[in-house]
């Protein structure tokens, strides 16, 4: 996958500067470490580029995967009967956490939960529990 606008000597670009944002979304979905050298030529403060960099960085992916697994483990430890699973949709970047009950389900983006909980899986599990207690939430 060629990323336009990554020639030597150029200032770091932003999504849309020579490359459509879909290029960066595609890179995030692929998660290929081979794309890191090209992506590093772009401004990491741009959210599309940041997502692509994080998805393609093996260390960052490992960290996110470990957080997701720890979150699921905490949820199952606190509520052994919970119907919770980590999910991923085709052609979308990131991991979801889905909790189902009584024919309904609710899904959270794991990265968003991690940010809300400052990277603490126990705190993220408490946030999920609080969200579930909201009126209209999955019981």
N, CA, C and O of each residue as an XYZ file, in Angstrom:
556
protein
N       0.861     -1.172      0.000
C       0.000      0.000      0.000
C       0.898      1.223      0.000
O       1.655      1.430      0.949
N       0.833      2.008     -1.007
C       1.629      3.224     -1.101
C       0.890      4.378     -0.443
O      -0.308      4.566     -0.656
N       1.616      5.147      0.358
C       1.037      6.313      1.004
C       1.623      7.539      0.325
O       2.820      7.796      0.458
N       0.799      8.315     -0.413
C       1.317      9.471     -1.122
C       1.798     10.557     -0.170
O       1.374     10.638      0.983
N       2.699     11.389     -0.691
C       3.148     12.547      0.065
C       4.126     12.210      1.166
O       4.197     12.915      2.172
N       4.900     11.114      0.985
C       5.822     10.730      2.045
C       7.271     10.854      1.596
O       8.143     10.156      2.113
N       7.534     11.735      0.638
C       8.895     11.908      0.149
C       9.812     12.488      1.205
O       9.356     13.138      2.146
N      11.112     12.252      1.048
C      12.090     12.768      2.002
C      12.124     14.291      1.955
O      11.899     14.900      0.909
N      12.405     14.884      3.085
C      12.550     16.328      3.151
C      11.245     17.090      3.256
O      11.259     18.316      3.360
N      10.123     16.400      3.232
C       8.837     17.082      3.358
C       8.514     17.281      4.821
O       8.933     16.499      5.675
N       7.751     18.352      5.111
C       7.285     18.552      6.482
C       6.254     17.474      6.776
O       5.605     16.969      5.860
N       6.097     17.113      8.058
C       5.059     16.121      8.375
C       3.694     16.605      7.905
O       3.317     17.751      8.147
N       2.963     15.737      7.240
C       1.647     16.103      6.725
C       0.541     15.714      7.676
O       0.758     15.040      8.683
N      -0.640     16.156      7.330
C      -1.844     15.790      8.071
C      -2.726     15.001      7.119
O      -2.549     15.069      5.902
N      -3.674     14.253      7.667
C      -4.608     13.526      6.815
C      -5.271     14.544      5.891
O      -5.758     15.579      6.345
N      -5.287     14.249      4.629
C      -5.854     15.179      3.654
C      -4.776     15.959      2.916
O      -5.050     16.514      1.852
N      -3.554     16.020      3.451
C      -2.426     16.674      2.776
C      -1.752     15.653      1.859
O      -0.741     15.060      2.233
N      -2.295     15.450      0.687
C      -1.705     14.516     -0.258
C      -2.227     13.091     -0.113
O      -1.987     12.260     -0.989
N      -2.916     12.801      0.945
C      -3.475     11.467      1.127
C      -4.853     11.618      1.763
O      -5.037     12.369      2.721
N      -5.793     10.901      1.220
C      -7.169     10.957      1.735
C      -7.234     10.278      3.102
O      -6.471      9.349      3.368
N      -8.127     10.730      3.959
C      -8.252     10.134      5.295
C      -8.541      8.633      5.223
O      -8.201      7.898      6.150
N      -9.160      8.170      4.140
C      -9.435      6.737      4.011
C      -8.146      5.920      3.931
O      -8.133      4.747      4.306
N      -7.061      6.531      3.446
C      -5.768      5.846      3.427
C      -5.371      5.495      4.855
O      -4.914      4.384      5.122
N      -5.546      6.443      5.772
C      -5.156      6.224      7.161
C      -6.125      5.281      7.871
O      -5.713      4.477      8.707
N      -7.402      5.377      7.542
C      -8.366      4.437      8.113
C      -8.062      3.019      7.631
O      -8.168      2.064      8.400
N      -7.688      2.883      6.366
C      -7.329      1.568      5.826
C      -6.085      1.024      6.518
O      -6.019     -0.161      6.843
N      -5.104      1.886      6.741
C      -3.886      1.460      7.435
C      -4.227      0.976      8.842
O      -3.676     -0.022      9.306
N      -5.134      1.677      9.521
C      -5.533      1.272     10.874
C      -6.222     -0.087     10.849
O      -6.009     -0.902     11.748
N      -7.034     -0.341      9.847
C      -7.725     -1.630      9.739
C      -6.727     -2.742      9.439
O      -6.811     -3.827     10.014
N      -5.776     -2.470      8.532
C      -4.769     -3.477      8.193
C      -3.856     -3.780      9.375
O      -3.524     -4.937      9.635
N      -3.453     -2.732     10.089
C      -2.570     -2.910     11.238
C      -1.219     -3.501     10.881
O      -0.623     -4.214     11.689
N      -0.731     -3.218      9.696
C       0.520     -3.807      9.217
C       1.729     -3.007      9.702
O       1.842     -1.823      9.388
N       2.627     -3.623     10.454
C       3.816     -2.917     10.935
C       4.669     -2.342      9.804
O       5.397     -1.370     10.006
N       4.579     -2.937      8.622
C       5.351     -2.453      7.474
C       4.975     -1.032      7.079
O       5.743     -0.358      6.392
N       3.803     -0.568      7.504
C       3.357      0.778      7.157
C       3.915      1.848      8.084
O       3.824      3.035      7.772
N       4.488      1.456      9.215
C       4.976      2.441     10.188
C       5.968      3.446      9.603
O       5.819      4.641      9.856
N       6.977      3.018      8.832
C       7.922      4.020      8.300
C       7.236      5.085      7.435
O       7.624      6.253      7.468
N       6.235      4.694      6.675
C       5.518      5.659      5.844
C       4.623      6.552      6.697
O       4.556      7.761      6.476
N       3.945      5.966      7.658
C       3.021      6.736      8.499
C       3.755      7.741      9.378
O       3.202      8.786      9.721
N       4.980      7.436      9.739
C       5.756      8.348     10.599
C       6.124      9.644      9.892
O       6.610     10.582     10.525
N       5.899      9.703      8.590
C       6.132     10.947      7.849
C       4.973     11.925      7.988
O       5.014     13.027      7.442
N       3.957     11.524      8.711
C       2.780     12.366      8.904
C       2.693     12.826     10.348
O       3.297     12.230     11.240
N       1.942     13.883     10.568
C       1.784     14.508     11.879
C       1.007     13.585     12.820
O      -0.166     13.303     12.576
N       1.654     13.108     13.903
C       0.972     12.163     14.793
C      -0.157     12.791     15.614
O      -0.923     12.064     16.246
N      -0.278     14.106     15.621
C      -1.365     14.753     16.345
C      -2.698     14.646     15.631
O      -3.745     14.845     16.248
N      -2.681     14.335     14.346
C      -3.912     14.148     13.582
C      -4.552     12.837     14.033
O      -3.878     11.807     14.043
N      -5.840     12.844     14.409
C      -6.441     11.622     14.961
C      -6.442     10.432     14.000
O      -6.278      9.296     14.443
N      -6.621     10.660     12.711
C      -6.612      9.546     11.765
C      -5.216      8.924     11.697
O      -5.071      7.704     11.631
N      -4.208      9.767     11.715
C      -2.835      9.283     11.650
C      -2.468      8.600     12.970
O      -1.815      7.556     12.966
N      -2.881      9.180     14.087
C      -2.604      8.581     15.400
C      -3.214      7.171     15.471
O      -2.565      6.238     15.944
N      -4.452      7.020     15.002
C      -5.096      5.702     15.001
C      -4.322      4.714     14.143
O      -4.127      3.563     14.534
N      -3.879      5.166     12.967
C      -3.122      4.282     12.078
C      -1.781      3.906     12.704
O      -1.381      2.743     12.656
N      -1.087      4.877     13.288
C       0.187      4.587     13.948
C      -0.001      3.584     15.078
O       0.763      2.626     15.195
N      -1.007      3.799     15.900
C      -1.262      2.888     17.025
C      -1.612      1.487     16.551
O      -1.160      0.502     17.136
N      -2.411      1.392     15.498
C      -2.835      0.085     14.996
C      -1.684     -0.687     14.355
O      -1.656     -1.917     14.401
N      -0.744      0.028     13.766
C       0.364     -0.626     13.071
C       1.564     -0.901     13.977
O       2.465     -1.651     13.600
N       1.583     -0.312     15.148
C       2.694     -0.483     16.085
C       2.460     -1.749     16.912
O       1.518     -1.796     17.703
N       3.304     -2.781     16.744
C       3.082     -4.032     17.468
C       3.044     -3.856     18.993
O       2.253     -4.520     19.663
N       3.867     -2.990     19.541
C       3.878     -2.780     21.000
C       2.567     -2.146     21.463
O       2.005     -2.548     22.483
N       2.083     -1.160     20.717
C       0.815     -0.506     21.070
C      -0.340     -1.496     20.946
O      -1.247     -1.505     21.779
N      -0.308     -2.324     19.912
C      -1.373     -3.324     19.743
C      -1.360     -4.331     20.882
O      -2.414     -4.717     21.388
N      -0.168     -4.755     21.285
C      -0.060     -5.696     22.401
C      -0.628     -5.083     23.673
O      -1.355     -5.740     24.418
N      -0.291     -3.817     23.917
C      -0.790     -3.121     25.107
C      -2.319     -3.052     25.085
O      -2.964     -3.331     26.095
N      -2.904     -2.680     23.930
C      -4.368     -2.599     23.816
C      -5.017     -3.969     24.004
O      -6.039     -4.093     24.680
N      -4.415     -4.996     23.400
C      -4.962     -6.347     23.532
C      -4.905     -6.825     24.983
O      -5.845     -7.455     25.467
N      -3.809     -6.528     25.673
C      -3.687     -6.925     27.083
C      -4.722     -6.199     27.943
O      -5.301     -6.794     28.852
N      -4.956     -4.910     27.656
C      -5.981     -4.173     28.396
C      -7.348     -4.801     28.155
O      -8.107     -5.015     29.101
N      -7.667     -5.095     26.907
C      -8.975     -5.664     26.565
C      -9.177     -6.997     27.282
O     -10.248     -7.250     27.835
N      -8.154     -7.845     27.274
C      -8.273     -9.140     27.937
C      -8.417     -8.966     29.445
O      -9.225     -9.649     30.075
N      -7.636     -8.052     30.026
C      -7.727     -7.803     31.471
C      -9.123     -7.294     31.834
O      -9.681     -7.697     32.854
N      -9.689     -6.414     31.008
C     -11.037     -5.898     31.245
C     -12.059     -7.035     31.227
O     -12.897     -7.133     32.124
N     -11.991     -7.881     30.224
C     -12.925     -9.003     30.130
C     -12.768     -9.939     31.333
O     -13.757    -10.422     31.883
N     -11.541    -10.185     31.729
C     -11.275    -11.043     32.882
C     -11.863    -10.452     34.155
O     -12.481    -11.170     34.941
N     -11.679     -9.154     34.368
C     -12.231     -8.492     35.556
C     -13.756     -8.587     35.541
O     -14.371     -8.877     36.567
N     -14.363     -8.346     34.391
C     -15.823     -8.436     34.304
C     -16.311     -9.838     34.674
O     -17.276     -9.980     35.426
N     -15.653    -10.864     34.154
C     -16.058    -12.239     34.449
C     -15.769    -12.610     35.899
O     -16.517    -13.382     36.499
N     -14.690    -12.070     36.471
C     -14.381    -12.337     37.880
C     -15.433    -11.703     38.797
O     -15.851    -12.306     39.785
N     -15.853    -10.477     38.456
C     -16.819     -9.764     39.291
C     -18.246    -10.266     39.111
O     -19.045    -10.240     40.047
N     -18.559    -10.723     37.900
C     -19.908    -11.210     37.589
C     -19.769    -12.481     36.752
O     -19.854    -12.425     35.525
N     -19.556    -13.632     37.407
C     -19.285    -14.870     36.667
C     -20.331    -15.239     35.624
O     -19.998    -15.903     34.642
N     -21.566    -14.837     35.800
C     -22.608    -15.186     34.847
C     -22.783    -14.191     33.718
O     -23.693    -14.344     32.902
N     -21.939    -13.179     33.649
C     -22.097    -12.134     32.643
C     -21.848    -12.691     31.238
O     -20.953    -13.512     31.037
N     -22.632    -12.244     30.290
C     -22.459    -12.622     28.891
C     -21.725    -11.479     28.214
O     -22.334    -10.609     27.591
N     -20.405    -11.496     28.347
C     -19.569    -10.419     27.800
C     -18.528    -11.030     26.877
O     -18.020    -12.122     27.132
N     -18.218    -10.320     25.810
C     -17.243    -10.813     24.842
C     -16.520     -9.656     24.183
O     -17.057     -8.556     24.052
N     -15.289     -9.926     23.770
C     -14.555     -8.966     22.958
C     -14.937     -9.215     21.509
O     -15.017    -10.360     21.065
N     -15.170     -8.150     20.787
C     -15.648     -8.263     19.415
C     -14.815     -7.376     18.493
O     -14.216     -6.391     18.923
N     -14.795     -7.745     17.237
C     -14.158     -6.925     16.210
C     -15.007     -7.030     14.952
O     -15.433     -8.119     14.566
N     -15.241     -5.919     14.336
C     -16.039     -5.912     13.109
C     -15.118     -5.881     11.903
O     -14.065     -5.243     11.913
N     -15.536     -6.574     10.883
C     -14.777     -6.573      9.644
C     -14.757     -5.160      9.073
O     -15.764     -4.453      9.107
N     -13.633     -4.767      8.564
C     -13.438     -3.461      7.925
C     -13.567     -2.293      8.898
O     -13.872     -1.175      8.483
N     -13.338     -2.540     10.185
C     -13.293     -1.480     11.186
C     -12.097     -1.737     12.079
O     -11.770     -2.885     12.380
N     -11.450     -0.667     12.500
C     -10.318     -0.803     13.413
C     -10.826     -0.860     14.845
O     -11.903     -0.348     15.153
N     -10.054     -1.477     15.705
C     -10.378     -1.468     17.122
C     -11.145     -2.691     17.571
O     -11.596     -3.517     16.777
N     -11.272     -2.765     18.895
C     -11.950     -3.887     19.544
C     -13.125     -3.353     20.334
O     -13.049     -2.283     20.938
N     -14.202     -4.101     20.324
C     -15.373     -3.740     21.108
C     -15.559     -4.695     22.266
O     -15.055     -5.818     22.253
N     -16.281     -4.241     23.259
C     -16.713     -5.081     24.362
C     -18.228     -5.109     24.293
O     -18.878     -4.069     24.400
N     -18.790     -6.291     24.115
C     -20.239     -6.429     24.015
C     -20.760     -7.215     25.210
O     -20.245     -8.281     25.548
N     -21.793     -6.664     25.842
C     -22.475     -7.332     26.949
C     -23.911     -7.552     26.498
O     -24.576     -6.619     26.050
N     -24.387     -8.789     26.616
C     -25.737     -9.136     26.167
C     -26.544     -9.725     27.309
O     -26.024    -10.430     28.173
N     -27.831     -9.413     27.284
C     -28.769     -9.982     28.250
C     -30.186     -9.764     27.739
O     -30.491     -8.735     27.136
N     -31.035    -10.733     27.983
C     -32.453    -10.629     27.649
C     -32.696    -10.192     26.207
O     -33.570     -9.366     25.945
N     -31.933    -10.739     25.284
C     -32.145    -10.450     23.879
C     -31.642     -9.096     23.408
O     -31.844     -8.732     22.250
N     -30.993     -8.349     24.282
C     -30.439     -7.045     23.893
C     -28.946     -7.057     24.163
O     -28.449     -7.865     24.948
N     -28.236     -6.151     23.502
C     -26.806     -6.054     23.767
C     -26.363     -4.599     23.729
O     -27.020     -3.737     23.144
N     -25.240     -4.359     24.364
C     -24.646     -3.021     24.384
C     -23.154     -3.193     24.139
O     -22.530     -4.108     24.676
N     -22.587     -2.310     23.328
C     -21.180     -2.425     22.960
C     -20.448     -1.126     23.266
O     -20.964     -0.032     23.037
N     -19.242     -1.269     23.785
C     -18.345     -0.147     24.048
C     -17.090     -0.348     23.218
O     -16.688     -1.484     22.964
N     -16.472      0.738     22.796
C     -15.175      0.677     22.129
C     -14.135      0.556     23.232
O     -14.087      1.400     24.127
N     -13.304     -0.474     23.185
C     -12.351     -0.750     24.257
C     -11.373      0.410     24.444
O     -11.023      0.740     25.578
N     -10.926      1.032     23.354
C     -10.000      2.166     23.492
C     -10.650      3.321     24.240
O      -9.985      4.004     25.018
N     -11.934      3.546     24.015
C     -12.653      4.608     24.714
C     -12.767      4.283     26.198
O     -12.582      5.157     27.046
N     -13.071      3.031     26.510
C     -13.122      2.623     27.918
C     -11.764      2.785     28.585
O     -11.677      3.233     29.728
N     -10.720      2.424     27.879
C      -9.370      2.564     28.426
C      -9.057      4.027     28.729
O      -8.493      4.345     29.776
N      -9.424      4.909     27.810
C      -9.184      6.342     28.025
C     -10.002      6.864     29.203
O      -9.492      7.622     30.029
N     -11.270      6.459     29.281
C     -12.133      6.899     30.389
C     -11.609      6.411     31.732
O     -11.780      7.084     32.748
N     -10.966      5.234     31.741
C     -10.509      4.618     32.982
C      -9.007      4.829     33.219
O      -8.426      4.206     34.108
N      -8.394      5.690     32.439
C      -6.945      5.933     32.566
C      -6.135      4.639     32.511
O      -5.147      4.485     33.229
N      -6.562      3.714     31.654
C      -5.824      2.479     31.446
C      -5.977      1.433     32.536
O      -5.251      0.439     32.543
N      -6.904      1.638     33.453
C      -7.117      0.709     34.565
C      -8.299     -0.215     34.243
O      -9.443      0.239     34.216
N      -8.037     -1.504     33.998
C      -9.127     -2.427     33.654
C     -10.202     -2.525     34.733
O     -11.384     -2.645     34.413
N      -9.808     -2.475     36.009
C     -10.787     -2.526     37.093
C     -11.708     -1.323     37.064
O     -12.916     -1.455     37.260
N     -11.145     -0.152     36.820
C     -11.955      1.066     36.711
C     -12.860      0.981     35.478
O     -14.020      1.388     35.537
N     -12.345      0.460     34.370
C     -13.153      0.318     33.159
C     -14.334     -0.631     33.414
O     -15.440     -0.386     32.933
N     -14.100     -1.707     34.164
C     -15.186     -2.639     34.496
C     -16.237     -1.929     35.342
O     -17.433     -2.164     35.168
N     -15.802     -1.063     36.259
C     -16.752     -0.294     37.076
C     -17.554      0.666     36.196
O     -18.744      0.871     36.436
N     -16.926      1.248     35.196
C     -17.639      2.139     34.276
C     -18.690      1.368     33.474
O     -19.798      1.860     33.260
N     -18.341      0.169     33.039
C     -19.303     -0.672     32.314
C     -20.484     -0.987     33.228
O     -21.639     -0.884     32.812
N     -20.198     -1.369     34.468
C     -21.271     -1.682     35.414
C     -22.163     -0.465     35.639
O     -23.386     -0.593     35.690
N     -21.560      0.711     35.773
C     -22.350      1.934     35.964
C     -23.196      2.231     34.729
O     -24.360      2.614     34.848
N     -22.612      2.055     33.549
C     -23.365      2.282     32.308
C     -24.548      1.319     32.225
O     -25.621      1.686     31.747
N     -24.349      0.099     32.686
C     -25.406     -0.907     32.611
C     -26.550     -0.606     33.575
O     -27.673     -1.062     33.361
N     -26.278      0.148     34.621
C     -27.318      0.488     35.572
C     -28.185      1.658     35.088
O     -29.220      1.951     35.687
N     -27.760      2.333     33.992
C     -28.546      3.446     33.449
C     -29.891      2.936     32.966
O     -29.992      1.803     32.495
N     -30.933      3.766     33.077
C     -32.253      3.352     32.565
C     -32.167      2.998     31.085
O     -31.571      3.728     30.293
N     -32.763      1.881     30.730
C     -32.785      1.461     29.342
C     -31.568      0.641     28.927
O     -31.507      0.147     27.801
N     -30.595      0.493     29.833
C     -29.398     -0.285     29.513
C     -29.706     -1.764     29.625
O     -30.722     -2.161     30.195
N     -28.824     -2.566     29.078
C     -28.969     -4.004     29.202
C     -28.835     -4.351     30.676
O     -27.868     -3.934     31.313
N     -29.779     -5.103     31.236
C     -29.704     -5.452     32.665
C     -28.496     -6.303     32.986
O     -28.294     -6.677     34.141
